[in-house]
């Protein structure tokens, strides 16, 4: 800890120091703000930085802690929020031109819950326009740049959340995920990102992309940090019709790091098919590490996966186009080119197409329910390819140039369709770029998948690194 700046620390490291009055929330917040001022002009992770409000909140947190009113592990911790999640009486842009001056009357439920936990908010984060894309090359606010290589994309749509966390411009962040939008930038930026079970975390106060596919979740520097955030933001909310009423366990207490006897499912036909060879090798090596610590591997079949890309794409494009239908008619030219194209595309499928996709979805859910009677978790690569350079639509896959957009949600999208919990964790590097491994579990077993991620972090602490650009900048 002595060699680290406070902003480079994790929630797990900071919380006991704040609790024991060894470090002030004000000191931590100032360190985060200093990092934003140093790096944001290079990385473009924040759309809006709220310095004065953050310092005011930090001073309040400091007084509360000093008076013995410590609220828990997020008390006094600076976090930043993707700019499609509402703050009352503050602008939420959705990364768009159409909503660039939108002000909500209400806080999103997750914001209310984080406020109750004593979190400090440093600002709103860049995203792909309306969260409808995987690059975060935003035509209105500029591209979010990958801290490992400024010429490459951050991944999207929660690019600002991934970049700000990886580059220590926040301690942690919230993102949203409809086809992979938490896991894509988390993987590309080398952090841990969790898409919880659908219904576990309220979506009230987040601008929708696809009603039945949307999730809100934590993006953090470790699995334990993600667990702390999940404990704070989970729970039933009558304002969200998809919210599920169930008891919330202490996820952080489930992170023992023990994986002895854990049964890992591996699906070769879909999740290890057509993966760039160095990425595949990196993920398989990480799985082998888990085997050495007591996990066992079982090869599993999921036949309906052969239809999953169709079902995910039909569902996401039609739901998104329904949400934006009126603005597409009235303000078509105010959308960025890529989003306008996708919204027009989503007007084409029929009700028959949509309902066929939902039948595939039902069958896939049955297969996964059966799968998790045989194995504890499923492990996949998070992505089959490395991030392309900003502005490049094509990416190399085993020496062949392929469309980035055709590849990027192949392994993440199935778990928006099924609503199952999925976490990406850093599992190594290829060409000095981080590679993510995706761990999936049964519904509401977030503690289980986070524990596997935590185990990998304990076995291989070298997988969680500060990007070399950031190390250089900080010297």
NUTI-437579 format. One record per residue (C-alpha): residue in one letter; x, y, z. Coordinates in nm, 4 decimals, always signed. Example, Ala and Ser with C-alpha at 12.3 -4.5 7.8 and 13.67 -1.06 7.14 Angstrom:
// residues 2
<"A"; <+1.2300; -0.4500; +0.7800>> <"S"; <+1.3670; -0.1060; +0.7140>> 
// end
This chain:
// residues 475
<"X"; <+0.0000; +0.0000; +0.0000>> <"X"; <+0.2856; +0.2412; +0.0781>> <"X"; <+0.3945; +0.2559; -0.2867>> <"X"; <+0.0414; +0.3092; -0.4161>> <"X"; <-0.1436; +0.6342; -0.4576>> <"X"; <-0.4869; +0.6181; -0.2961>> <"X"; <-0.6623; +0.6268; -0.6337>> <"X"; <-0.4700; +0.3136; -0.7404>> <"X"; <-0.6141; +0.1148; -0.4505>> <"X"; <-0.9143; -0.1160; -0.4417>> <"X"; <-1.2285; -0.0839; -0.2306>> <"X"; <-1.1044; -0.3866; -0.0350>> <"X"; <-0.7819; -0.2023; +0.0506>> <"X"; <-0.9372; +0.1382; +0.1207>> <"X"; <-1.2462; +0.0394; +0.3212>> <"X"; <-1.0657; -0.0787; +0.6390>> <"X"; <-0.8353; +0.2260; +0.6280>> <"X"; <-1.1331; +0.4627; +0.6019>> <"X"; <-1.3210; +0.2708; +0.8719>> <"X"; <-1.0205; +0.2907; +1.1070>> <"X"; <-0.9725; +0.6625; +1.0295>> <"X"; <-0.6260; +0.5958; +0.8821>> <"X"; <-0.7142; +0.7651; +0.5539>> <"X"; <-0.9754; +1.0305; +0.4815>> <"X"; <-1.2333; +1.0074; +0.2021>> <"X"; <-1.1183; +1.3591; +0.1110>> <"X"; <-0.7612; +1.2380; +0.0484>> <"X"; <-0.8866; +0.9512; -0.1684>> <"X"; <-1.1225; +1.1762; -0.3634>> <"X"; <-0.8484; +1.4358; -0.4244>> <"X"; <-0.6195; +1.1608; -0.5563>> <"X"; <-0.8935; +1.0469; -0.7964>> <"X"; <-0.9609; +1.4040; -0.9125>> <"X"; <-0.5871; +1.4616; -0.9680>> <"X"; <-0.5773; +1.1515; -1.1878>> <"X"; <-0.8806; +1.2711; -1.3861>> <"X"; <-0.7118; +1.6073; -1.4422>> <"X"; <-0.3929; +1.4318; -1.5560>> <"X"; <-0.5455; +1.1722; -1.7877>> <"X"; <-0.8978; +1.2490; -1.9017>> <"X"; <-0.7883; +1.4748; -2.1865>> <"X"; <-0.5922; +1.1756; -2.3256>> <"X"; <-0.8468; +0.8995; -2.2571>> <"X"; <-1.1826; +1.0831; -2.2785>> <"X"; <-1.3484; +0.8610; -2.0181>> <"X"; <-1.5592; +1.1303; -1.8497>> <"X"; <-1.8320; +1.3377; -2.0140>> <"X"; <-1.8774; +1.5446; -1.6975>> <"X"; <-1.6564; +1.5713; -1.3879>> <"X"; <-1.8238; +1.7020; -1.0703>> <"X"; <-1.5203; +1.8131; -0.8673>> <"X"; <-1.6903; +2.0466; -0.6187>> <"X"; <-1.9790; +1.8084; -0.5464>> <"X"; <-1.7390; +1.5150; -0.5030>> <"X"; <-1.5256; +1.7077; -0.2520>> <"X"; <-1.8380; +1.8204; -0.0620>> <"X"; <-1.9583; +1.4582; -0.0439>> <"X"; <-1.6108; +1.3483; +0.0692>> <"X"; <-1.6109; +1.6025; +0.3512>> <"X"; <-1.9531; +1.4808; +0.4654>> <"X"; <-1.8299; +1.1188; +0.4554>> <"X"; <-1.5202; +1.2140; +0.6537>> <"X"; <-1.7310; +1.3775; +0.9267>> <"X"; <-1.9628; +1.0751; +0.9414>> <"X"; <-1.6724; +0.8331; +0.9792>> <"X"; <-1.4992; +1.0477; +1.2410>> <"X"; <-1.8238; +1.0652; +1.4416>> <"X"; <-1.8483; +0.6842; +1.4414>> <"X"; <-2.1220; +0.6625; +1.1788>> <"X"; <-1.9422; +0.4262; +0.9365>> <"X"; <-2.1880; +0.2811; +0.6848>> <"X"; <-1.9881; -0.0018; +0.5269>> <"X"; <-1.7263; -0.0761; +0.2617>> <"X"; <-1.8467; +0.1824; +0.0056>> <"X"; <-1.8513; +0.4679; +0.2568>> <"X"; <-1.6167; +0.7397; +0.1331>> <"X"; <-1.5291; +0.5499; -0.1866>> <"X"; <-1.5249; +0.7574; -0.5085>> <"X"; <-1.7186; +0.6004; -0.7948>> <"X"; <-1.8259; +0.7210; -1.1386>> <"X"; <-2.1451; +0.6363; -1.3269>> <"X"; <-2.2173; +0.5654; -1.6934>> <"X"; <-2.4021; +0.8598; -1.8427>> <"X"; <-2.7256; +0.6729; -1.9171>> <"X"; <-2.7999; +0.6312; -1.5440>> <"X"; <-2.9986; +0.9218; -1.4003>> <"X"; <-2.9029; +1.1660; -1.1273>> <"X"; <-3.1907; +1.3841; -1.0069>> <"X"; <-3.1687; +1.7413; -1.1348>> <"X"; <-2.8476; +1.6745; -1.3282>> <"X"; <-2.7935; +1.6314; -1.7015>> <"X"; <-2.7778; +1.2733; -1.8298>> <"X"; <-2.6787; +1.2782; -2.1972>> <"X"; <-2.7086; +0.9088; -2.2957>> <"X"; <-2.3996; +0.9940; -2.5031>> <"X"; <-2.6382; +1.1510; -2.7540>> <"X"; <-2.7258; +1.4769; -2.9265>> <"X"; <-3.1007; +1.4284; -2.8837>> <"X"; <-3.0767; +1.3928; -2.5031>> <"X"; <-2.7696; +1.6107; -2.4474>> <"X"; <-2.9663; +1.8401; -2.2115>> <"X"; <-3.1988; +1.5803; -2.0561>> <"X"; <-3.2537; +1.6280; -1.6814>> <"X"; <-3.4291; +1.3626; -1.4736>> <"X"; <-3.6478; +1.4436; -1.1755>> <"X"; <-3.5447; +1.1212; -1.0018>> <"X"; <-3.2298; +0.9349; -0.9127>> <"X"; <-3.1874; +0.5907; -1.0597>> <"X"; <-3.2472; +0.3294; -0.7895>> <"X"; <-2.8808; +0.2213; -0.8077>> <"X"; <-2.7752; +0.5839; -0.7464>> <"X"; <-3.0065; +0.6064; -0.4435>> <"X"; <-2.8609; +0.2825; -0.3077>> <"X"; <-2.5009; +0.3961; -0.3602>> <"X"; <-2.5796; +0.7273; -0.1881>> <"X"; <-2.7219; +0.5342; +0.1073>> <"X"; <-2.3963; +0.3349; +0.1173>> <"X"; <-2.1974; +0.6602; +0.1422>> <"X"; <-2.0433; +0.6531; -0.2058>> <"X"; <-1.8855; +0.9694; -0.3492>> <"X"; <-1.9685; +1.0506; -0.7134>> <"X"; <-1.6945; +1.2016; -0.9303>> <"X"; <-1.8949; +1.2365; -1.2518>> <"X"; <-2.0663; +1.0801; -1.5518>> <"X"; <-1.8839; +0.8550; -1.7958>> <"X"; <-1.8565; +0.8348; -2.1742>> <"X"; <-2.0504; +0.5627; -2.3552>> <"X"; <-2.1458; +0.4494; -2.7021>> <"X"; <-2.4392; +0.6638; -2.8173>> <"X"; <-2.7532; +0.5347; -2.6396>> <"X"; <-2.5411; +0.2324; -2.5331>> <"X"; <-2.6134; +0.0942; -2.8822>> <"X"; <-2.2700; -0.0253; -2.9874>> <"X"; <-1.9539; -0.2022; -2.8781>> <"X"; <-1.6766; +0.0455; -2.9668>> <"X"; <-1.7525; +0.3646; -2.7678>> <"X"; <-1.6505; +0.5658; -3.0749>> <"X"; <-1.8981; +0.8384; -2.9873>> <"X"; <-1.9713; +1.0941; -3.2652>> <"X"; <-2.0957; +1.3567; -3.0180>> <"X"; <-1.8433; +1.3290; -2.7321>> <"X"; <-1.5464; +1.1671; -2.9047>> <"X"; <-1.4012; +0.8163; -2.8778>> <"X"; <-1.3055; +0.6676; -2.5432>> <"X"; <-0.9442; +0.5472; -2.5739>> <"X"; <-0.8043; +0.2203; -2.4450>> <"X"; <-0.5479; +0.2891; -2.1685>> <"X"; <-0.3324; -0.0006; -2.2951>> <"X"; <-0.3071; +0.1515; -2.6439>> <"X"; <-0.4499; +0.4968; -2.7131>> <"X"; <-0.5062; +0.4101; -3.0789>> <"X"; <-0.7429; +0.1241; -2.9883>> <"X"; <-1.1068; +0.1230; -2.8818>> <"X"; <-1.2018; +0.0911; -2.5181>> <"X"; <-1.4877; -0.1404; -2.6047>> <"X"; <-1.8442; -0.0418; -2.5355>> <"X"; <-2.0912; +0.0528; -2.4644>> <"X"; <-1.9626; +0.1210; -2.1079>> <"X"; <-1.6234; +0.2371; -2.2367>> <"X"; <-1.5854; +0.5271; -1.9959>> <"X"; <-1.6542; +0.2933; -1.7029>> <"X"; <-1.3860; +0.0484; -1.8167>> <"X"; <-1.1245; +0.3121; -1.8968>> <"X"; <-1.1752; +0.5241; -1.5830>> <"X"; <-1.1473; +0.2185; -1.3562>> <"X"; <-0.8429; +0.0694; -1.5335>> <"X"; <-0.6636; +0.4053; -1.5344>> <"X"; <-0.7443; +0.4848; -1.1680>> <"X"; <-0.9630; +0.7865; -1.2542>> <"X"; <-1.2169; +0.6219; -1.0244>> <"X"; <-1.2021; +0.3420; -0.7696>> <"X"; <-1.4907; +0.1616; -0.9443>> <"X"; <-1.7819; +0.2338; -1.1760>> <"X"; <-2.1271; +0.1224; -1.2847>> <"X"; <-2.2038; +0.0135; -1.6390>> <"X"; <-2.5027; -0.1236; -1.8265>> <"X"; <-2.5047; -0.4429; -2.0332>> <"X"; <-2.7527; -0.5428; -2.3073>> <"X"; <-2.5305; -0.7623; -2.5255>> <"X"; <-2.1974; -0.7406; -2.3434>> <"X"; <-2.1599; -0.3708; -2.2631>> <"X"; <-2.0099; -0.4267; -1.9157>> <"X"; <-1.7995; -0.7268; -2.0094>> <"X"; <-1.6582; -0.5967; -2.3413>> <"X"; <-1.4830; -0.2846; -2.2036>> <"X"; <-1.3918; -0.4661; -1.8801>> <"X"; <-1.2141; -0.7333; -2.0827>> <"X"; <-1.0479; -0.4876; -2.3227>> <"X"; <-0.9313; -0.2609; -2.0371>> <"X"; <-0.8146; -0.5405; -1.8051>> <"X"; <-1.0619; -0.5137; -1.5150>> <"X"; <-1.3390; -0.7253; -1.3616>> <"X"; <-1.6937; -0.6648; -1.4875>> <"X"; <-2.0118; -0.8353; -1.3696>> <"X"; <-2.3463; -0.8626; -1.5473>> <"X"; <-2.5763; -0.9810; -1.2675>> <"X"; <-2.8808; -1.2047; -1.3056>> <"X"; <-3.1669; -1.0257; -1.4798>> <"X"; <-3.3941; -0.8803; -1.2116>> <"X"; <-3.1370; -0.8754; -0.9296>> <"X"; <-3.0427; -0.5072; -0.9757>> <"X"; <-3.3141; -0.2511; -1.0477>> <"X"; <-3.2966; -0.0810; -1.3865>> <"X"; <-3.5255; +0.2041; -1.2792>> <"X"; <-3.3707; +0.5335; -1.3854>> <"X"; <-3.1474; +0.3939; -1.6595>> <"X"; <-3.2321; +0.4805; -2.0194>> <"X"; <-3.3276; +0.1507; -2.1880>> <"X"; <-3.1657; -0.0100; -2.4911>> <"X"; <-3.3522; -0.3437; -2.4920>> <"X"; <-3.6117; -0.3897; -2.2174>> <"X"; <-3.5745; -0.7651; -2.1805>> <"X"; <-3.1944; -0.7690; -2.2166>> <"X"; <-3.0773; -0.4694; -2.0088>> <"X"; <-2.8742; -0.5084; -1.6890>> <"X"; <-2.6819; -0.2723; -1.4565>> <"X"; <-2.3681; -0.3974; -1.2844>> <"X"; <-2.0302; -0.3186; -1.1291>> <"X"; <-1.6998; -0.2638; -1.3086>> <"X"; <-1.4124; -0.2871; -1.0640>> <"X"; <-1.0461; -0.3631; -0.9981>> <"X"; <-1.1209; -0.6988; -0.8349>> <"X"; <-1.3924; -0.9583; -0.7844>> <"X"; <-1.4223; -0.8623; -0.4179>> <"X"; <-1.4801; -0.4982; -0.5109>> <"X"; <-1.7518; -0.6090; -0.7537>> <"X"; <-1.9075; -0.8128; -0.4707>> <"X"; <-1.9162; -0.5121; -0.2372>> <"X"; <-2.0849; -0.2982; -0.5027>> <"X"; <-2.3328; -0.5736; -0.5885>> <"X"; <-2.4330; -0.6026; -0.2209>> <"X"; <-2.5120; -0.2311; -0.2204>> <"X"; <-2.7097; -0.2082; -0.5466>> <"X"; <-2.9070; -0.5365; -0.5408>> <"X"; <-3.2578; -0.5802; -0.4104>> <"X"; <-3.6241; -0.5636; -0.5015>> <"X"; <-3.7597; -0.2401; -0.6470>> <"X"; <-4.1317; -0.1969; -0.7169>> <"X"; <-4.0430; +0.0748; -0.9735>> <"X"; <-3.8834; -0.1888; -1.2002>> <"X"; <-4.1395; -0.4403; -1.3314>> <"X"; <-3.8618; -0.6961; -1.3981>> <"X"; <-3.7221; -0.6718; -1.0436>> <"X"; <-3.7135; -1.0000; -0.8487>> <"X"; <-3.7960; -1.0125; -0.4782>> <"X"; <-3.5424; -1.2335; -0.3018>> <"X"; <-3.2993; -1.2160; -0.0110>> <"X"; <-2.9586; -1.0658; -0.0945>> <"X"; <-2.6679; -1.2705; +0.0429>> <"X"; <-2.3316; -1.1311; +0.1510>> <"X"; <-2.1524; -1.1901; -0.1783>> <"X"; <-1.8181; -1.0734; -0.0382>> <"X"; <-1.8314; -1.3451; +0.2294>> <"X"; <-1.8699; -1.6086; -0.0432>> <"X"; <-1.5290; -1.5157; -0.1864>> <"X"; <-1.3163; -1.7740; -0.0099>> <"X"; <-1.0862; -1.8412; -0.3060>> <"X"; <-1.1405; -2.2166; -0.2602>> <"X"; <-1.2390; -2.3985; -0.5803>> <"X"; <-1.1657; -2.7555; -0.4702>> <"X"; <-1.4255; -2.9827; -0.6285>> <"X"; <-1.5646; -2.7073; -0.8526>> <"X"; <-1.7062; -2.8532; -1.1754>> <"X"; <-1.6270; -2.6310; -1.4759>> <"X"; <-1.8231; -2.6791; -1.7975>> <"X"; <-1.6457; -2.6156; -2.1294>> <"X"; <-1.8441; -2.5938; -2.4530>> <"X"; <-1.6150; -2.6526; -2.7505>> <"X"; <-1.8597; -2.6223; -3.0451>> <"X"; <-1.9671; -2.2641; -2.9733>> <"X"; <-1.7535; -2.0923; -2.7124>> <"X"; <-1.4154; -2.2250; -2.8261>> <"X"; <-1.4989; -2.2241; -3.1967>> <"X"; <-1.3375; -1.9606; -3.4205>> <"X"; <-1.1346; -1.7887; -3.1467>> <"X"; <-0.8084; -1.6100; -3.2275>> <"X"; <-0.5415; -1.8673; -3.1352>> <"X"; <-0.3389; -1.6594; -2.8831>> <"X"; <-0.6611; -1.5639; -2.7008>> <"X"; <-0.7782; -1.9261; -2.6929>> <"X"; <-0.4416; -2.0383; -2.5540>> <"X"; <-0.4482; -1.7670; -2.2854>> <"X"; <-0.7976; -1.8636; -2.1681>> <"X"; <-0.7215; -2.2380; -2.1696>> <"X"; <-0.4053; -2.1754; -1.9655>> <"X"; <-0.6121; -1.9882; -1.7061>> <"X"; <-0.8599; -2.2775; -1.6904>> <"X"; <-0.5656; -2.5158; -1.6372>> <"X"; <-0.4584; -2.2996; -1.3410>> <"X"; <-0.8007; -2.3540; -1.1842>> <"X"; <-0.7657; -2.7294; -1.2433>> <"X"; <-0.4371; -2.7309; -1.0529>> <"X"; <-0.6191; -2.5858; -0.7535>> <"X"; <-0.8847; -2.8566; -0.7435>> <"X"; <-1.1416; -2.7762; -1.0119>> <"X"; <-1.2484; -3.0423; -1.2617>> <"X"; <-1.3416; -2.9955; -1.6282>> <"X"; <-1.6394; -3.1403; -1.8091>> <"X"; <-1.7084; -3.0908; -2.1796>> <"X"; <-2.0736; -2.9933; -2.2253>> <"X"; <-2.3208; -2.9686; -2.5157>> <"X"; <-2.5671; -2.6833; -2.5692>> <"X"; <-2.7308; -2.7516; -2.9089>> <"X"; <-2.9503; -2.4407; -2.9202>> <"X"; <-2.6412; -2.2161; -2.9162>> <"X"; <-2.6297; -2.2639; -3.2934>> <"X"; <-2.9335; -2.0303; -3.3113>> <"X"; <-2.8351; -1.7899; -3.0345>> <"X"; <-2.6796; -1.5151; -3.2490>> <"X"; <-3.0006; -1.4872; -3.4511>> <"X"; <-3.2168; -1.4756; -3.1376>> <"X"; <-2.9994; -1.2162; -2.9597>> <"X"; <-2.9735; -0.9925; -3.2663>> <"X"; <-3.3450; -1.0000; -3.3505>> <"X"; <-3.4323; -0.9266; -2.9866>> <"X"; <-3.1871; -0.6414; -2.9351>> <"X"; <-3.2409; -0.4604; -3.2667>> <"X"; <-3.6213; -0.4729; -3.2513>> <"X"; <-3.6445; -0.3665; -2.8861>> <"X"; <-3.3974; -0.0802; -2.9431>> <"X"; <-3.5827; +0.0371; -3.2531>> <"X"; <-3.9157; +0.0313; -3.0690>> <"X"; <-3.7657; +0.2545; -2.7967>> <"X"; <-3.6235; +0.5055; -3.0486>> <"X"; <-3.9001; +0.4760; -3.3119>> <"X"; <-4.0435; +0.8269; -3.2711>> <"X"; <-3.7053; +1.0000; -3.2711>> <"X"; <-3.5980; +0.7963; -3.5737>> <"X"; <-3.8980; +0.9426; -3.7601>> <"X"; <-3.8625; +1.2985; -3.6304>> <"X"; <-3.4867; +1.3424; -3.5771>> <"X"; <-3.3122; +1.0797; -3.7886>> <"X"; <-3.0107; +1.3002; -3.8709>> <"X"; <-2.9372; +1.3632; -3.5022>> <"X"; <-2.8260; +1.0020; -3.4524>> <"X"; <-2.4687; +0.8968; -3.5278>> <"X"; <-2.4273; +0.6996; -3.8509>> <"X"; <-2.3793; +0.3580; -3.6868>> <"X"; <-2.6691; +0.3931; -3.4430>> <"X"; <-2.9003; +0.5293; -3.7150>> <"X"; <-2.8176; +0.2273; -3.9314>> <"X"; <-2.8917; -0.0192; -3.6484>> <"X"; <-3.2174; +0.1558; -3.5599>> <"X"; <-3.3328; +0.1424; -3.9217>> <"X"; <-3.2325; -0.2230; -3.9369>> <"X"; <-3.4436; -0.2930; -3.6302>> <"X"; <-3.7579; -0.1702; -3.8068>> <"X"; <-3.7337; -0.4568; -4.0606>> <"X"; <-3.7958; -0.7817; -3.8620>> <"X"; <-4.1555; -0.8987; -3.8258>> <"X"; <-4.3488; -1.0014; -3.5159>> <"X"; <-4.2950; -1.3594; -3.6373>> <"X"; <-3.9166; -1.3071; -3.6305>> <"X"; <-3.9310; -1.1634; -3.2796>> <"X"; <-4.1502; -1.4429; -3.1446>> <"X"; <-3.9345; -1.7112; -3.3056>> <"X"; <-3.6362; -1.5540; -3.1306>> <"X"; <-3.8215; -1.5798; -2.7979>> <"X"; <-3.8865; -1.9507; -2.8577>> <"X"; <-3.5122; -2.0013; -2.9104>> <"X"; <-3.4590; -1.8082; -2.5899>> <"X"; <-3.6927; -2.0385; -2.3966>> <"X"; <-3.5193; -2.3489; -2.5286>> <"X"; <-3.1767; -2.2064; -2.4450>> <"X"; <-3.2928; -2.1350; -2.0902>> <"X"; <-3.4048; -2.4974; -2.0555>> <"X"; <-3.0667; -2.6221; -2.1754>> <"X"; <-2.8758; -2.3987; -1.9340>> <"X"; <-3.1001; -2.4999; -1.6437>> <"X"; <-3.0183; -2.8624; -1.7220>> <"X"; <-2.6479; -2.7806; -1.7694>> <"X"; <-2.6192; -2.6351; -1.4197>> <"X"; <-2.7459; -2.9576; -1.2642>> <"X"; <-2.4231; -3.1158; -1.3985>> <"X"; <-2.1619; -2.8412; -1.3609>> <"X"; <-2.1158; -2.5472; -1.1231>> <"X"; <-1.9999; -2.2875; -1.3763>> <"X"; <-1.9416; -2.2492; -1.7492>> <"X"; <-1.6166; -2.0833; -1.8597>> <"X"; <-1.5645; -1.9177; -2.1984>> <"X"; <-1.3388; -1.6583; -2.3559>> <"X"; <-1.5025; -1.3175; -2.3119>> <"X"; <-1.4147; -1.2336; -2.6742>> <"X"; <-1.2749; -1.4154; -2.9763>> <"X"; <-1.0686; -1.1128; -3.0925>> <"X"; <-0.8492; -0.8280; -2.9659>> <"X"; <-0.9758; -0.4666; -2.9785>> <"X"; <-0.9301; -0.2986; -3.3185>> <"X"; <-0.7893; +0.0487; -3.3711>> <"X"; <-1.0344; +0.3388; -3.3432>> <"X"; <-1.2221; +0.3756; -3.6713>> <"X"; <-1.1404; +0.0255; -3.7971>> <"X"; <-1.4411; -0.1960; -3.8671>> <"X"; <-1.2337; -0.5075; -3.9377>> <"X"; <-1.0240; -0.7124; -3.6973>> <"X"; <-0.7854; -1.0071; -3.7384>> <"X"; <-0.9089; -1.3537; -3.6411>> <"X"; <-0.6461; -1.6222; -3.7056>> <"X"; <-0.5028; -1.4207; -3.9930>> <"X"; <-0.8357; -1.3430; -4.1612>> <"X"; <-0.9913; -0.9964; -4.1551>> <"X"; <-1.3436; -1.0234; -4.0149>> <"X"; <-1.6112; -0.7731; -3.9118>> <"X"; <-1.5574; -0.6631; -3.5513>> <"X"; <-1.9304; -0.6177; -3.4926>> <"X"; <-2.0030; -0.9721; -3.6155>> <"X"; <-1.7644; -1.1122; -3.3544>> <"X"; <-1.7857; -0.8946; -3.0477>> <"X"; <-2.1041; -1.0141; -2.8714>> <"X"; <-2.0808; -1.3767; -2.9846>> <"X"; <-1.9786; -1.4977; -2.6368>> <"X"; <-2.1417; -1.2302; -2.4192>> <"X"; <-2.4852; -1.1970; -2.5851>> <"X"; <-2.6156; -1.5445; -2.4912>> <"X"; <-2.6201; -1.4409; -2.1243>> <"X"; <-2.8294; -1.1314; -2.1893>> <"X"; <-3.0744; -1.3551; -2.3710>> <"X"; <-3.0855; -1.6029; -2.0800>> <"X"; <-3.0386; -1.3401; -1.8060>> <"X"; <-2.7760; -1.5582; -1.6353>> <"X"; <-2.4987; -1.3970; -1.4270>> <"X"; <-2.1651; -1.3598; -1.6066>> <"X"; <-1.8377; -1.2053; -1.4934>> <"X"; <-1.5260; -1.1296; -1.6967>> <"X"; <-1.1908; -1.1402; -1.5191>> <"X"; <-0.8415; -1.0680; -1.6593>> <"X"; <-0.6680; -1.3953; -1.7507>> <"X"; <-0.3481; -1.2839; -1.9260>> <"X"; <-0.2140; -1.0736; -2.2114>> <"X"; <-0.1753; -1.1001; -2.5888>> <"X"; <+0.0385; -0.8390; -2.7680>> <"X"; <+0.0492; -0.6364; -2.4437>> <"X"; <-0.3308; -0.6159; -2.4418>> <"X"; <-0.5402; -0.7732; -2.1626>> <"X"; <-0.7551; -1.0792; -2.2317>> <"X"; <-1.0726; -1.1603; -2.0395>> <"X"; <-1.2169; -1.4943; -1.9309>> <"X"; <-1.5951; -1.5179; -1.8804>> <"X"; <-1.7407; -1.7196; -1.5915>> <"X"; <-2.1141; -1.7952; -1.6013>> <"X"; <-2.3335; -1.9521; -1.3353>> <"X"; <-2.6945; -2.0425; -1.2572>> <"X"; <-2.9421; -1.7626; -1.1907>> <"X"; <-2.8693; -1.5665; -0.8697>> <"X"; <-2.5379; -1.7475; -0.8040>> <"X"; <-2.3257; -1.4324; -0.8319>> <"X"; <-2.1242; -1.5337; -0.5257>> <"X"; <-2.0196; -1.8563; -0.6969>> <"X"; <-1.8916; -1.6973; -1.0176>> <"X"; <-1.7252; -1.4103; -0.8306>> <"X"; <-1.5470; -1.6653; -0.6123>> <"X"; <-1.4020; -1.8354; -0.9215>> <"X"; <-1.2880; -1.4943; -1.0500>> <"X"; <-1.1426; -1.4200; -0.7052>> <"X"; <-0.9598; -1.7548; -0.7058>> <"X"; <-0.7985; -1.6746; -1.0414>> <"X"; <-0.6935; -1.3331; -0.9067>> <"X"; <-0.5303; -1.5014; -0.6073>> <"X"; <-0.3509; -1.7589; -0.8234>> <"X"; <-0.2359; -1.5018; -1.0792>> <"X"; <-0.2126; -1.1509; -0.9281>> <"X"; <+0.0005; -1.0532; -1.2301>> <"X"; <-0.3115; -1.0626; -1.4505>> <"X"; <-0.4413; -0.7460; -1.2792>> <"X"; <-0.2046; -0.4713; -1.3889>> <"X"; <-0.2098; -0.0966; -1.4334>> <"X"; <-0.1779; -0.0137; -1.8042>> <"X"; <+0.1797; +0.0788; -1.8967>> <"X"; <+0.0617; +0.4181; -2.0259>> <"X"; <-0.0748; +0.4994; -1.6804>> <"X"; <+0.2395; +0.3774; -1.5018>> <"X"; <+0.4446; +0.6027; -1.7264>> <"X"; <+0.2159; +0.9031; -1.6749>> <"X"; <+0.2255; +0.8642; -1.2975>> <"X"; <+0.6037; +0.8655; -1.2701>> 
// end
